[in-house]
C-alpha cells in the first residue's frame, strides 16, 4: 500500500492536523479524502498529500 496523508483544516480556528492514510493507489486515496470531508462537519478543507507534497485540495461547499 502507498502511504498518503490528509491535512485536515478545521472550520474554527484550530491549527491543521495531519492524519495518515493508507491507500492502494492515488485513485483510492483521492476517493478516501473526499469521503473524509463528507463524513464530518469539523473541516472546511482537506489536502491530500504524499511524501509531504500536496496532490489535491478538497473544499466543502459553502451552502
N, C-alpha and C positions, 0 to 999 in steps of 0.2 A: 504494500500500500504506500502511496505517496503521502508525504506529510505536508499538511497545509495548516494555516491558522486563520482565525477570524479576529479582526479588531472590531470590537463592539463599542459603538458610540452611543452613550446614554442620552436620553431626551433632557434630563435635568442635571446640568452642571457637574456631573462626575467625570473624572478622567477616563478615557477609553481603556478597555480591558482586552487583553489578548487571550484567546481561547484556542487550544489545539484542536485540529480537525483531521481525522483520518478519512481518506477517500481513495478509491481505486485509481481515479484519474481526475483530470481537471473538469471534465463534464460533470462527474458526480459531485465534486467539490462545489461547483457553481450552484447546482441544484440544492445541496445541503445549506449553503449560505442563504439562498432565497427563502428556504423553508424556515431557517432560524429567525430571520427577520419577521416572517409572517406569524410565527408562533408566540411571540411576546410583544407587548406594547412598551417595554422598557427602553428599547433602542429606536433611534430615528435613522441610523445608518450603520451598515456593516461593510467592512472591507475584507475581501478575500485575498489572502497573501500566501506566497510560497517562498521560503528562504529569505524572508524579510522584504520581499518585493511585492508591491500591490499588483494583483491580477485583475480585479474588478471591484466595483463600488456599487452597493445596493442601498437605495434610499426609500424610506417609507413615503407613500403619497400623503400629501397634507390634508386630504379630505377624510 
